[in-house]
Amino acid sequence: MSISDKIRPAPREVRLAGLVTALPGLGLLVFGIVVLAASGSAGTPKNNVWAEGAFYILFALAVLGCAVGLGLGHTWARSPGVVMALITVGIGWYMAAPSGHPGPGVPIILVGLLILVLLFRQPSRAWALGQQEGETEEEAAERGGLEGRAARREKEQDKP
C-alpha cells in the first residue's frame, strides 16, 4: 500500500492541526532523550530515571502518531488530538502560573489552544461528522456521521 492510498480527504485545518500537534510530540521526545542521557550522572538512581525517560519517549511516540494521523486525514486521530491539546494547555498553565516560568509556559499554552481552535473550526467538525453539502451538523449526526456514510457507500458498491 503506497502513502497516497493512506492519505484521506481532510480540511486544511485538520492537516495544520497535525503539523502543530507534532511540536509537543517532538518536544517530549527530546525531553525523554535528555532525561535518559542525564541518567549517566553519578548519584542518580538509574531505575527511576530510565522509567521516567521511557515514559516520556512512549508518550512522545503516541503524540507523534496522533499528529501523523491528523496529517493523513484519519478521523480516529481527532479525539486523541483534542486530548493532547488539553494536556498541552495544562502543562503550559502549570509552567506559567504555579511554577513561575511564563517564558516557556505561555507559548506552550498558545500551541495547545491553536490545536483546539483548529480541531473545532466548522470545516474540522464537518469532516469529523462526515457532513455532506447542504446537510446540517444535526442531520449528519442523526445519519450516523462517517459510519452512516461508509455504510451507504458499501450499499452503493454492492448494487449492480
Stockholm file with secondary structure:
# STOCKHOLM 1.0

chainA/1-160         MSISDKIRPAPREVRLAGLVTALPGLGLLVFGIVVLAASGSAGTPKNNVWAEGAFYILFALAVLGCAVGLGLGHTWARSPGVVMALITVGIGWYMAAPSGHPGPGVPIILVGLLILVLLFRQPSRAWALGQQEGETEEEAAERGGLEGRAARREKEQDKP
#=GR chainA/1-160 SS CCHHHHCCCCCHHHHHHHHHHHHHHHHHHHHHHHHHHHTTSTTCCHHHHHHHHHHHHHHHHHHHHHHHHHHTTCGGGHHHHHHHHHHHHHHHHHHHTTTCCHHHHHHHHHHHHHHHHHHHSHHHHHHHHTCCTTCCHHHHHHHTHHHHHHHHHHHHHHCC
#=GC SS_cons         CCHHHHCCCCCHHHHHHHHHHHHHHHHHHHHHHHHHHHTTSTTCCHHHHHHHHHHHHHHHHHHHHHHHHHHTTCGGGHHHHHHHHHHHHHHHHHHHTTTCCHHHHHHHHHHHHHHHHHHHSHHHHHHHHTCCTTCCHHHHHHHTHHHHHHHHHHHHHHCC
//
